[in-house]
């Protein structure tokens, strides 16, 4: 029997973990309902009013999922404040960060056999930062669209400027739609990298989003970020 020593690093607060799985579910619901809203299927019913009522239900599910996502994000921000492991964002100001990111990218492309151990590698840090930028665009355009269907004075003040900057409601819809596809593509790439790290490198990527900790054989290069 092979034995090895591993060190436990507590990374992710319950707030981040709850938000992560809430985001997974929300992305699925928002994507499916968003596609149905964008191009409603042809439905033939004996009662003509049933079809529009069903689409109204789909829109409401889309809105509820969006509000749930935003509520979860508030908890994620709180975790960011109280827990250092929730703040593993990219160190763009450090030249070594770009070298490490290239090493990780070459490893994922099967050019290099390995890379330095990390709690969260530089490529992942950069991709998550990109995801939050996409989420910000999606939230702003989504609420701007919502305010057009459910107008309110507060909504107009908070999100009316989005339509003006983008040049109208149509462009807001376009940006919202294609940003959603960018998030879907990120989710596919994220799934590949997490599963690959879990089974090929044994970095406890999947289990860390349940338990909050990683068990690593080697001292990670970014260990000081959580110590």
FENURRA-V791246 format. One record per residue. N is the residue number from 1. D_CENTER is the distance of its C-alpha to the mean C-alpha in Angstrom with 1 decimal. Layout:
N&D_CENTER ; N&D_CENTER
//
This chain:
1&39.5 ; 2&37.2 ; 3&36.1 ; 4&33.7 ; 5&32.6 ; 6&29.0 ; 7&27.7 ; 8&25.2 ; 9&22.6 ; 10&20.9 ; 11&17.4 ; 12&14.9 ; 13&16.2 ; 14&16.2 ; 15&14.3 ; 16&11.2 ; 17&11.9 ; 18&12.4 ; 19&9.3 ; 20&7.4 ; 21&9.7 ; 22&9.9 ; 23&6.4 ; 24&7.6 ; 25&10.8 ; 26&9.9 ; 27&8.2 ; 28&11.5 ; 29&13.7 ; 30&12.6 ; 31&12.9 ; 32&16.3 ; 33&17.7 ; 34&16.7 ; 35&18.6 ; 36&21.4 ; 37&21.6 ; 38&21.7 ; 39&24.4 ; 40&26.0 ; 41&27.9 ; 42&31.7 ; 43&32.9 ; 44&36.5 ; 45&37.7 ; 46&41.2 ; 47&40.1 ; 48&38.8 ; 49&37.0 ; 50&34.7 ; 51&32.5 ; 52&31.5 ; 53&31.0 ; 54&28.6 ; 55&26.5 ; 56&26.6 ; 57&25.3 ; 58&22.3 ; 59&21.6 ; 60&21.9 ; 61&19.5 ; 62&16.9 ; 63&17.7 ; 64&17.6 ; 65&14.2 ; 66&13.0 ; 67&15.1 ; 68&13.9 ; 69&10.3 ; 70&11.9 ; 71&14.2 ; 72&11.7 ; 73&10.2 ; 74&13.9 ; 75&14.3 ; 76&11.5 ; 77&13.5 ; 78&16.6 ; 79&15.5 ; 80&14.9 ; 81&18.5 ; 82&20.2 ; 83&18.8 ; 84&18.9 ; 85&16.6 ; 86&13.7 ; 87&14.6 ; 88&14.4 ; 89&13.5 ; 90&15.5 ; 91&19.2 ; 92&19.9 ; 93&23.4 ; 94&24.6 ; 95&26.2 ; 96&25.7 ; 97&21.9 ; 98&22.3 ; 99&24.8 ; 100&22.7 ; 101&19.7 ; 102&22.3 ; 103&23.6 ; 104&20.4 ; 105&19.8 ; 106&23.4 ; 107&23.0 ; 108&20.2 ; 109&22.5 ; 110&25.3 ; 111&27.4 ; 112&27.6 ; 113&28.2 ; 114&26.2 ; 115&24.5 ; 116&24.8 ; 117&23.1 ; 118&20.2 ; 119&18.3 ; 120&15.2 ; 121&16.5 ; 122&16.5 ; 123&14.8 ; 124&11.7 ; 125&12.0 ; 126&12.3 ; 127&9.4 ; 128&6.9 ; 129&9.2 ; 130&9.0 ; 131&5.3 ; 132&6.4 ; 133&9.5 ; 134&8.4 ; 135&7.0 ; 136&10.4 ; 137&12.3 ; 138&11.1 ; 139&12.1 ; 140&15.3 ; 141&16.4 ; 142&15.7 ; 143&17.8 ; 144&20.3 ; 145&20.8 ; 146&21.0 ; 147&23.6 ; 148&25.6 ; 149&26.0 ; 150&26.4 ; 151&27.9 ; 152&28.5 ; 153&29.8 ; 154&26.9 ; 155&24.4 ; 156&26.6 ; 157&26.7 ; 158&23.0 ; 159&21.7 ; 160&24.9 ; 161&24.7 ; 162&21.6 ; 163&24.0 ; 164&26.7 ; 165&24.8 ; 166&23.5 ; 167&27.0 ; 168&26.8 ; 169&25.0 ; 170&25.1 ; 171&23.1 ; 172&20.6 ; 173&20.1 ; 174&20.0 ; 175&17.3 ; 176&15.2 ; 177&15.9 ; 178&15.3 ; 179&12.0 ; 180&10.9 ; 181&12.4 ; 182&10.7 ; 183&7.2 ; 184&9.2 ; 185&10.8 ; 186&7.9 ; 187&7.3 ; 188&11.1 ; 189&11.5 ; 190&9.2 ; 191&11.4 ; 192&14.4 ; 193&14.1 ; 194&13.4 ; 195&16.3 ; 196&18.4 ; 197&18.1 ; 198&18.9 ; 199&22.0 ; 200&23.3 ; 201&22.8 ; 202&22.8 ; 203&20.2 ; 204&19.1 ; 205&15.4 ; 206&15.1 ; 207&17.6 ; 208&16.2 ; 209&13.4 ; 210&16.4 ; 211&19.0 ; 212&17.2 ; 213&19.5 ; 214&20.1 ; 215&23.6 ; 216&24.5 ; 217&27.9 ; 218&28.0 ; 219&27.4 ; 220&24.1 ; 221&24.5 ; 222&22.1 ; 223&23.6 ; 224&25.0 ; 225&21.6 ; 226&21.7 ; 227&25.5
//
